[in-house]
Amino acid sequence: MAKFKKKKSEATPGPDESKKDSRDLNDIPKTEESESIPDKVKDLSVNVDDKSEKDRKLNKLFWMRIGLAIIAGAIATFIFEDIEGEERRWASIAFMIIVFIGTIIVAKGMKLQLPSSDKKKIVTQGIGSYVFLYLFTWIVTYTLLHAETVSNGINI
């Protein structure tokens, strides 16, 4: 059987003891490591700024795709009005894919500074929302446009 050593640590200080042991940071002597801490803090602030810039651009890409999905879904209702049957459905899906490829081209033009592990975010950012909003808008606008031509389905 393996023997486990029990950790022996100091007791947790009470509320009165913590005030006595607190030291001012200025009392600590400077070493080589402590002198390089401001440089590390600067590097962290640059990384945070880069991350917020990346997140801002990815949010912009997401909302651009959402807006285009709604607009393209409504436009597809009117563009493919003359096409009948299955061809209308496939033409609309092809239109949806073409618009999405256009957003990928625009995203590459935004010059997102993404690490190599996140390069697929250009394609995957908001793809599910884009597809469902496009289809939802296309179906709703088509239904509203043809509402009076369809019977209510109840035979009395």
N, C-alpha and C positions, 0 to 999 in steps of 0.2 A: 504494500500500500504506500502511496505517496504521502509524505508528511508535508503539511502546509504550515508555514511559520505565521504566527499571529503578528499583525502589525502593531507595533507599539508607538503610539503618537502622543503628543502632549495634549493635555486637557484643553478644551475650548475655553478661551478667556471669557469672563463675565463682562457685563456692561461697564463696570468700573475699571477693570483691568485694561480694556482696550484703549482707554483714554491715556493711561500711563505709558503704554508701550508705543504709542504712535510717535513716529519721528518725522521731522521735517525733511523733505527731499534735498534741501540745500545742505544738510549736515552730512550727507553721504559723499565720501571722497570720489573724485572723478577718476575713471580709468579709461583705457582705450575704448572699451566697449560702450561705456556710457557717453563718450564724446561722439560716437557714431550714431547714437539713437536719433538725433534730429534728422540725419540723412535718411534713416529708415522711415521716419514719420513722413518725410517729403515724398518718398517713393510710394508709401501707402496712399497719400492724398492724390498722387498722380493716378494710381490704379483706380481709386474710387471715382475720379473725374472721368477716366476712360470708360469705366463700367457704366456710369450714368449716361455718358454720351452714346454708348452702344445700346443701352436699354431704351433711350429716347428714340433712337433711329429704328429699333425693332418695334416699338410701340407705334411709330409713325407708319411703318410698313404694314402692321396689323390693321390699323384703322383705315389705311388706304385700300387694303383688300376688302374690308367690310363694306366700305362705301362703293367700291367698284362692283361688288357682288350684287348689291341692291340695285344699282343703276343698270348693270348689264342684264340682270334678271328681268327688269321691266322692259328694257329695250328688246330683248329676245322675243317677248310676246308680240311686238309689232313687226319686227324684222321678218319673222318666219310665219306670218299670218297666211301667206299664199300657199305654203307647203302643207300637204295633207298627210295624215297618218303617222307611221313610224318615222318617216323622213324628218318630220318636224322635231321629234324628240332627239334624234341623233344630231341634227343640225344645231339644236340648242346646246347639247352637251359639247359638241365640237367648239361652238362659240365660247362656252364657259372655259374650256381648256386653253383656247387661244388668248383670252383675256388674262387668264392666270399666268401664262407664259410671258405675257407683256409685263405683268407685275414683277416677275423674276428679273427681267431685263432692267426694269426701273430700279429694283433693289440693288442690282450689281452696280448701277450708276450712282447709288447713294454712297458708295465706298465705305461700307461697314467694315470696321477693323475687327474681324472676328478671328479667334484662334482656330487652328485647323480642325480641332475637334467640334467646333460649332458652325462650320461652313454650311452644313445642311439646314441650319436655321433659316437661311434665306428662302429655301423652298418650303419648309414645314411651318413657318410662322403663320398661324391663322388659316391653314388650309382647310381644316374641318369647318370652321365658321364660314369661310368663303363658300364652300360647296353647299352647305345647308341653307345659307341665306340666299344664294343665287337661286337654288331650286324652289325655296319657299316663295321668294318674290315672283319668280316666273309663274308658279302655279296660282298664286293669289291674283296677280294681274290678269292672267288668262281667264280665271274664273269670274272675276269682276267684269271683264270685257264681254264675256259671253253669258252673263247671268240671265238675261231676258230670253235668250234663244233656247235655253235648256228648260225642260219641264221640271216641275217640282218632284217628280218621281212617285207621286201618290195617285193611284187610279181610283177615283170614286165613282 
